[in-house]
Amino acid sequence: MNQQRMGLINIGILVVVVFGWLLFFYLPVNHEIQTMNQEMSSLEQRIAQVGSIERNRAQIEQRIKTLENDLVQLFESVNSDNGIENTVEMIDKLAVRHELDLEYVNPSPVDQFSVVGAEQRKYFDKSLHSYPIDVFLNGKFIPTGKFLEELSATTEPVHIQSIHLLTDTQLPDKLHIEIKLLAYSAKE
């Protein structure tokens, strides 16, 4: 019986030691490890966000450089001597080349550009101005497509704002074309 009692006491001591180890060592250390894992996960997310911000910043800086280069090229391409007359002449020549009937070209004298001249003069000697031009033409489908293709590829400093193609039930093989452009010119 002595050995049985000693065995039970040893088992009891073992249970108390295991319980104490669990209570005072394993659970606090495990809780600390979980807390550290959560903090590490949070830090990894922040690092990923910072990396994303850095990549976006680099993309934005590249886009700004591209836009500045485009603006410089626009200023270099603008002919300040003739202004929008070159654009109107170019549209007339394109219409004749593609056998389209030019109903009318209506350039507006109202400047549409919103940047103050003083701000532009920080970077450029001249100030940039844009003027809307309304163009109305009639023609067949294929020549109209070629006209629009050539207009979009022109070296003249113009921006196509909108194009409307309308068909006439009386003349189903003809199109009525309405184009809104912005023509650019530079002034001292």
Buried (B, 14 or more C-beta within 10 A) or exposed (E): EEEEEEEEEEEEEEEEEEEEEEEEEEEEEEEEEEEEEEEEEEEEEEEEEEEEEEEEEEEEEEEEEEEEEEBEEBBEEBBBEEBBEBBBEBBEEBBEEBEBEBBEBEBEEEBEBEEEEEEBEEEBEBBBBBBBBBBBBBBBEEBBBBBBEBBEEEEBBBEBEEBEEEEEEEEEEBBBBBBBBBBBBBEE
